[in-house]
Amino acid sequence: MEKILNKFGYYKRKKPERQYKKIQYKTPGTPEENSQRLIELTVQGNEWVRNKEKDDYQLIGMFFTIVLLVEHKMVNLLAIIDESIESRMLGEKIDVFKDFLKRYEPEEDENIEEYRLLLQPLNEIKRIRNSMAHDITQPLFGYASLKQVGSYVKKRRPDMHASFKGCEDEKAKCIGLLAAFGFIFSFEIAKLRVCIEH
């Protein structure tokens, strides 16, 4: 009812005002103490950066590159049903993709389940992305964290999965798995887009 009244300008619910604690100020110290405190506060929390190595950054970079690729491919597909898809968060894009699949009418030789199988790996990637994006101290994820992605790649492209399965380097396996998923996802989205008016 509020929405209807709101459309006609009769009802506006005020947003509750945020409540904050009062800011407590420290007693100023000597210039030397203040300088030392400033240095300590500046470097606070930077240990996680110093403790990471080059291959850690390669894994993080590859992961976020795949996330951006996945989002870009979804935007290209979903813009036909949702004009505001580009500004949505990854989780919302996945929800719109799910709604798209409910509306999509597959061709005679097409199996809609093939596209629905993308949802679990997408949600797993979203979960990892959220944990890394919202907590910079989050330890890196490992191959075991990508169970749904691994299962999907193994089922859809066992040849690609086999090419990095025996790799002893955990981070290289993660990069191989993410790259394989990115390729398969791109292909599946392209298959959906072929039959759709843009």
C-alpha positions in Angstrom: 0.0 0.0 0.0 2.9 2.3 0.9 4.3 1.9 -2.6 1.0 2.9 -4.3 0.6 5.9 -2.0 4.2 6.8 -2.5 3.8 6.9 -6.3 1.0 9.5 -5.9 3.0 11.5 -3.4 0.7 10.9 -0.5 3.0 9.0 1.7 6.7 9.3 2.4 8.4 7.2 5.1 11.2 9.0 6.7 14.4 7.0 6.9 15.5 6.5 10.4 18.4 8.7 11.4 21.6 6.7 12.0 22.8 6.6 15.6 26.6 6.9 16.3 28.7 6.9 19.3 30.2 10.1 20.5 33.8 10.7 19.2 36.3 10.5 22.1 39.4 12.7 21.7 42.8 11.9 23.1 44.7 14.3 25.2 47.4 15.7 23.0 50.9 14.3 23.7 54.3 15.8 23.0 55.3 16.4 19.4 57.5 13.3 19.5 54.7 11.1 21.0 52.2 12.4 18.3 54.7 11.8 15.5 55.4 8.2 16.8 51.6 7.6 17.1 51.1 8.9 13.6 53.7 6.5 12.2 52.1 3.6 14.1 48.6 4.4 12.8 49.8 4.8 9.3 51.4 1.3 9.1 48.7 -0.4 11.1 47.2 -3.3 9.2 49.8 -3.2 6.4 51.3 -6.5 7.6 49.1 -8.5 5.2 50.7 -6.6 2.2 54.2 -7.2 3.4 53.5 -10.9 4.0 52.2 -11.6 0.4 54.4 -12.7 -2.4 54.4 -12.2 -6.1 52.4 -15.4 -6.8 49.8 -14.3 -4.2 49.2 -11.1 -6.2 49.0 -13.1 -9.4 46.3 -15.3 -7.9 44.4 -12.3 -6.6 44.7 -10.5 -9.9 43.5 -13.6 -11.9 40.6 -14.1 -9.6 39.3 -10.6 -9.8 40.0 -10.6 -13.6 37.7 -13.7 -13.9 35.1 -12.0 -11.7 35.1 -8.9 -13.9 34.9 -11.0 -17.0 32.0 -13.0 -15.6 30.2 -9.7 -14.7 30.9 -8.2 -18.1 29.5 -11.3 -19.9 26.4 -11.3 -17.7 25.8 -7.6 -18.3 26.0 -8.2 -22.1 23.4 -10.9 -21.8 21.1 -9.5 -19.1 20.9 -5.9 -20.4 18.0 -7.1 -22.7 15.8 -7.7 -19.7 17.2 -5.2 -17.1 18.5 -1.8 -18.2 20.1 -1.2 -14.8 22.0 -4.5 -14.7 25.4 -2.8 -15.1 25.1 -0.9 -11.8 24.0 -4.0 -9.8 26.3 -5.9 -7.5 27.6 -9.3 -8.4 25.0 -11.1 -6.3 22.2 -9.2 -7.8 23.5 -10.0 -11.3 23.5 -13.7 -10.4 19.9 -13.3 -9.2 18.9 -11.6 -12.5 20.7 -14.4 -14.4 18.6 -16.9 -12.5 15.4 -15.0 -13.3 16.5 -14.8 -17.0 16.8 -18.6 -17.1 13.3 -18.9 -15.7 12.0 -16.8 -18.6 14.3 -18.2 -21.3 12.7 -20.5 -23.8 15.3 -23.0 -25.0 15.4 -24.2 -28.5 14.5 -27.8 -29.3 18.0 -29.2 -29.0 19.0 -27.0 -26.1 19.0 -28.1 -22.4 18.3 -25.3 -19.9 19.9 -27.3 -17.2 23.3 -26.7 -18.8 22.9 -23.0 -18.0 21.5 -23.6 -14.5 24.6 -25.6 -13.6 26.5 -22.3 -13.8 24.7 -20.9 -10.7 26.5 -22.9 -8.0 30.0 -22.0 -9.3 28.9 -18.4 -9.7 27.7 -18.3 -6.1 30.9 -19.9 -4.9 32.9 -17.3 -6.7 30.7 -14.5 -5.3 31.2 -15.8 -1.8 35.0 -15.8 -2.2 34.9 -12.4 -3.9 32.9 -10.9 -1.1 35.2 -12.3 1.6 38.2 -10.9 -0.2 36.7 -7.6 -1.1 35.4 -6.8 2.4 38.3 -8.0 4.5 41.8 -7.2 3.2 43.3 -9.4 5.9 41.4 -12.4 4.5 43.9 -15.2 3.8 44.1 -16.3 0.2 41.7 -19.0 -0.9 43.0 -22.4 -2.0 42.0 -25.0 -4.6 39.7 -26.6 -2.0 37.7 -23.4 -1.8 36.7 -23.8 -5.4 34.8 -27.1 -5.1 31.8 -26.1 -7.1 33.9 -24.5 -9.8 36.2 -27.6 -9.9 33.2 -29.9 -10.1 31.6 -27.9 -12.9 34.8 -27.6 -15.0 35.5 -31.3 -14.5 32.0 -32.2 -15.7 31.8 -29.7 -18.7 35.4 -29.9 -19.9 37.3 -32.9 -18.4 40.1 -32.2 -20.9 40.7 -28.8 -19.5 40.4 -30.0 -15.9 42.9 -32.8 -16.5 45.5 -30.3 -17.8 46.1 -28.7 -14.4 44.8 -31.4 -12.1 48.2 -32.9 -11.5 49.9 -29.6 -10.9 51.6 -29.5 -7.5 51.5 -25.7 -7.2 48.3 -24.9 -5.4 48.1 -21.3 -6.7 48.8 -22.4 -10.3 46.0 -25.0 -10.0 43.6 -22.2 -8.8 44.6 -20.0 -11.8 44.1 -22.9 -14.2 40.7 -23.7 -12.8 39.6 -20.1 -12.8 40.8 -19.5 -16.4 39.0 -22.7 -17.5 35.8 -21.6 -15.8 36.1 -18.1 -17.4 36.4 -19.7 -20.8 33.5 -22.1 -20.4 31.3 -19.4 -18.9 32.0 -17.1 -21.8 31.1 -19.9 -24.3 27.8 -20.7 -22.4 26.7 -17.0 -22.3 27.6 -16.6 -26.0 25.4 -19.7 -26.8 22.5 -17.9 -25.0 23.1 -14.6 -26.8 23.2 -16.2 -30.3 19.4 -16.6 -30.4 18.5 -13.4 -28.7 17.7 -10.1 -30.2 20.1 -7.5 -28.8 
